[in-house]
Amino acid sequence: MSGAALTLPEELLLLALDPVRGKPYCRGRFLEYGIAGAALAELELQGWIAEERGRVVVVKPLDPPDPLLAVFLRSLPPAGKGRSGSGVPARRWVRRSARQAEGLYLDALVERGVLRRETRRSGGHGRLRWRNTAATPSRGPRRYGPAHASRTHP
């Protein structure tokens, strides 16, 4: 597994996968929208885009070092090139990019060795599952961060 830090979309994807079943805890479309939104948030955190009146505006048109973030940055219109001035509505971009975002991030995590792709045959149909290669499934409580660490679990 690569030592590179995980981006927000990668972290969201890993948190959303049930380690026992290898499937997302939530419905697929919700996860796709979340990952696309997380990609926008990561681009904004790194200073590549900004939000202006609900529209996503590119502030640094050069490609970011992360190749997936570069793909998504290139999918945004350059500053001043949108239909009604600058940027694209965030909601429209998330809807349009959601399916692609999930697929690209799943593939990237498999390539980095963080996830393993499994296909299971059931009733003549193949079912994809994703297994985290770094962690063993635990039936204990999940802890997501410092806010959750202080809670007591039965």
Salt bridges, closest charged atoms under 4 A:
GLU10 OE2 - ARG112 NH1 2.96
ASP18 OD2 - ARG21 NE 3.05
GLU32 OE1 - ARG29 NH1 2.51
GLU32 OE2 - ARG99 NE 3.58
ASP63 OD2 - ARG74 NH2 3.07
ASP107 OD1 - ARG117 NH2 2.46
GLU118 OE2 - ARG116 NH2 2.84
GLU118 OE1 - ARG120 NH2 3.76
GLU118 OE1 - ARG131 NE 3.16
